[in-house]
Amino acid sequence: MDFQQVFGKPPETQASAPGRVNLLGEHTDYNDGFVLPTAIPQSTTVQLGLSSDRHHHFYSENLNEQVSILDINHSPSGFASYIFGCIEVLQKAGYKIPSLCVYVNSSVPMGSGLSSSAALEVATLRAVRQLLNLPIDDVEIAQFAQQAEIHYAGVQCGIMDQMASSLADTEHILFLDTRTLKRRVMPLPEKAEILVIDSGVPRTLATSGYNQRRAECEEAARSLGVKALRDITDVEVTEKLPEPLRRRARHVVTEDNRVLEVLQGVTSERFGELMNASHASLRDDYQVSVPALDTLVELLQKTPGVYGARLTGAGFGGACVALVVAGEARNIATHVLEQYKQAGYTGKILVPSLELSDAA
């Protein structure tokens, strides 16, 4: 199927946006903290045309699903909620959006923690910007996308995913201060490349413990008398909190400190050590890992040529990311996926390519 087959006419414009992988700085963005994402090669493409009736019509090629809606009283669910949310936040910002036909195709894996939702939101907003020549920049695109996810998809997310999808590229790391939105483009660590492997455990943020973790962080910040946990730099301050707030706050404070250390310049070996420490914190203090992810990360950490590994995305399933010796990602993935299968799990490589998707 293509746009013309579904809607009976060619599209008037299209735009794409990449997924992202986060190397360090997990669950810190909604605490006004610091993050280090980069874009991945996989992307989402949105094609647009004007609708011939008063309805919006959304079609997902990946899901082979079409949704038609009339107005806000018919707010959809699933993939359509993200598109509808983008249209609604633009209208609430004062932009008049006509009824649209929207065709979506994506190579960003869903349920793997690589921000397929942010890629969809940013691609949608970019396409609408092009179609209507809207005067909005890439940061505003990210901000509108975040609002769409919070208000229409039910995820109380920070802005990292949307900023990464809107501003990052695959050749660099994007350092982002999520409070001020100040950012810096940094090179990948020397003599290293990124490997992303799917754990085989799908997850969706809206039905996971993600919103609960955010609420716990906000309660911890109130208890400590600060606007957000980003304002705590000494981890000892968190010891006065009751459980589980103590653990949640300890993770955020130490994670921010790990990101800031990278910002000062570290070797690939040290970057890997910080990734390993991040996973341990996510597993023990933030409690968002699962046995499959722990097994996969442990296998990676023990493999020669791996500087470090950790879960990526919000956790509760999804993927892990490893920093490995340049040129060795495929060999490492093949070796690790073999061991992972022996441990009773099924995974697949997502980055640097999809070529080994059936290796396990």
N, C-alpha and C positions, 0 to 999 in steps of 0.2 A: 504493500500500500504506500501511496505518497499523498501529498497535500491535494493534488488535483483529483485523484481517485476518490478521496474522502469528501471534498468540498465542491467538486465540479468546476474548479477554476485554479489557475496557478497562484502561488503565494505572492504577496506584494513586497515582502521583505523577510529577512531572517537574521538571526544572531546566535552566537554560541557562547558558552562559558564553561570553564574547566571545573572538575572536582578538585579536591585538595587533600593533602595528607599533612598532619601536624607532627612535626619532629619533636617538639617540646613545648610545654605550656598547656597542660590539659586541665579543663574545668577551672581555668583562671579567667577566661574572658568575661563571664558574668560576675566576676569579682573585681572588675576594673583592672585586671592584671595584664601580664605580658605573655606573648605567644610567638611561636616560630613555625608558621605553616609554609608550604610550598604548593604550587599547582601540580596536578598530575596530567599525563597525556590524554586521558579520557575526558570527554566533554559532553555537554547537552546542547542540542540545537533546537531552536524554536522558530518555526515559520509562521507568519501572520498574514491575514487578509481581512478585509472588512466583511462583516456578516450581512447577508441580504435581508435579515429579519431583525427583530428586537432582541434576539437571544445571542448569548455567547455560546460558541461551540468549541469544545476542547477534545482533542484526540491524542491518545498516547500510542505510538507505534509499538513500544515495548510491551505494553499491557493489552494491546488490541482492544482498547476501551474508549468509547466516546461518551462525553457528558455535555448536556445542553442545559443552560440556566438562563433565567430571565433577569433577576435582580437580587439584592441582598437577602431577600426573604427566602431565597432558594439556594443558600450557601451550600456548596457541595462538600464531599469528603474525598479522601484519597488524593491522588495526584492533582485532581482539579482544584483542591482547596488552596494549593500553593499559587496556581495561576490566578484564580479568583481573588486571592488575597493581594497579589501584586496590583491587579486592576483596581481593587477597592482602596488601597492605600494611596494610589495615585489620584483617585477621584477625591479622596478626603483632603489631599494636599492642594486641591483646586484645579486639577487638570481634567478636562472633559474627555472621557474615553468612550469611543463609539463601541457598538457591539462588534465582537471580533470572532474570527475563526482561527484557532490556534492548533498547530500540529507539532507534536513533541517527539523527538527521537534522541536517545541517550546511550552512550557507551560507559557512563559512570555507573559502577556497580551499586545496586540498591541494597541497603541493609548491611553495608560493610564499614560504615563509619567514615566514608570518603566524601561526604557532603553532596550527595545526589540532589537533595532538596535545595541547597543553596545554589547549585549549578542551574537547576530549573528556574529558580526565582530570578537569578541574575540574567540568564539568557532571555527570560520573558520580558524583564524590564528593559534590557538592551534593545530587543526587537520592537517594543512599543515606542521607546525613545526614537529609534530610527524611523518607524512608520509615521509618527506624528511630529517629528522634529522637536522633541521636548528639550528644554534647556536644563537638563540635569546631568551632573558629572558622575564619575565612577564611585566616589564616596557616597553621594546621595543614593545611587543605585543600591549600594550595600545597605544603607540605612533603611530604605524602603523595603528591601528584601527581608531584613530582620523583622521589621514591623509585620510583614505579611506572615512570617512563620509564627510569630508570637500570637497574633490576634486571630489568625484564620486556620492555622494548623495545630495550634494548641501546645507549642513547645516554647517554654520560657528561655529561649536561647540567648547567648551572648552574640557579639557581632563578628567573631573571628571567621567563621565559615564564609559569611557573605563578603567580608573584606578580602579574604583570600581568593574567592572565586572571581571577584571583580577586579582585583589589583595584582595578584601574584602571577608568576610565570614558572615554567618548569626548570629554568636554569639557575634560579636563585632562591634563597630563603627570604621570606618577608618577616622582618621583626616588626611587631605591632604593639603599641601601647593602647590597650582597648579603652582606656578612659579618655585620653586626649586625641586618639586616632593618629598620633605621630607615628611615623613608620620609617623604616630603613631597609633597603635592599642589600642583602649580604650574599657573598658567594657560598656555594656548598663547601663543606669541609674539604681540605686538601686530600687528594688521592682517594676520594670516597664517592660512592653512589648510593642511591636509595633503593631499597627492596621493600615491597609491600606484599604481604600474604594474607589472604582471607582465612579466618579461622573456621569457616563453615557454619558458624553460629549466627543466624540473622538477628537483627534487633531493630526496633523502632523507638525513637526517643519518646514519642508521646505516650507510649505504654510501658516505658521502663521506669527506673527510679531517678531519672534525670531531673525532673521538676522537684522531686523531694530533696535531692542534693542541693539544688539552688536555694530552696527554702531554709535548709539547715545552715548554709553559709550566711544567709541574710540574718538569721537569728544569732549566729555567732558574732557577726559584725556589730549588731545592736548590743549584745552583751558586753562587748569590748569597747563600746562607745566610739566606733569609727564608722565612716560612710560605707566602706567596703573592706574586705580582708586584704586588699592590696595595700592598705595603709598600715598594716602590721609588717615590720621587717625582721623583728626578733622573734624567732620561733618559740622562745621560752614564755612569751606572753600568752601563748595559746594554752599553756598548762593549767591555767585557772578555770578553763571551761569544763563543763560536764561532758560526758560521753553521750552521743557520738560527735558532739560539736567540736570537741578537742581534736579528734582525728581529722575531721573535715578541714578545720582551720589550719592544722599542722601541714596537711598536704598542700593547700593553696599557698601558704607562706614559703614553704621550702621549694615548691615548683616555681614560683616567681623568682626566687633566688637562683635557681638553676638556669633559668632563661637569661637573667641579667649577667651571670657568669659567662655564658656563651657570647653575649654582646661585647664583652671585653676582649674576646679573642681566645680561642682554645684550639688544641690539636684535635685531630680526628679521634684519637684514643680517649681524650678527656671528654669530648662530646658524647662518645659512646658510653662512658661511665655515667654521665649525667642522665642519659636515656635509661640505663639500667636502674638507676636510683629512682627515676620517675615512675617506672613500672612498679617497683616495690611499693612506692607510696600510693599509687593508684589501687594496687591490690590490697594493701593492709590498712591504710588510713582512709582512703576514699571509698573503698569496697565496691568498685565498679568492674572488676575483672570477673572472669568465669574460668572454670578448670581448663577448657580448651585453649583459651588465650594464654593462660599461665604455662601450659605445656608447650605451646608453640614458641613463646618468648624464651623459655628456658632452653629449648633445643637450639634456637638461634644464638643465644648468648654463649653456648658451649661450642659453637662451630668455629673453626679457624677461619679467619678472614672477616669475622663480624666484629665491628667495634662496639656495638650496643644495640639493644632492641627493647621495644615497649609496645603496649597496646596504643592504638591511635583512634581518634574520635572519642565519643563519650564512654565507650566501653559497653558492658552488658552484652558482649558479642562483637561481631564485626571483625576488623582487621588489626594486624600489628605491623609496625614499621621497623626496619632495621637499617642502620648505617653500616655499609660493608665496603671492603676494598674495591676500588674501581675496576670494573671488568669481570668481577666474580659473582655478580648477583644471580645469574641464571644457574651456575653450578651450585652455589650455596642453596638456592631454592629447591633444586632437584634433590639434593642430599637431605635437607631438612624435611621436605614433604614426604619422603620415603619413611623417615623415622616417625613422623607425625601419623602416618597411616598405620604403622606398626603399633602406635599407642592407642589406636581405635578411633582416630578422627580423620576427617576428609577436608582438605584445604586446597587452595589454588593460588597461584601467583597472579597478582594484579598489576604490579609495576616492577620491572621496566616494561613488561609486555603481557599480553594475554596468551602467548604461545604455549605456555606450560599449564594451561587451565585444566587439563586432564591428567596432569602428572601424578595426582594422588587420587 
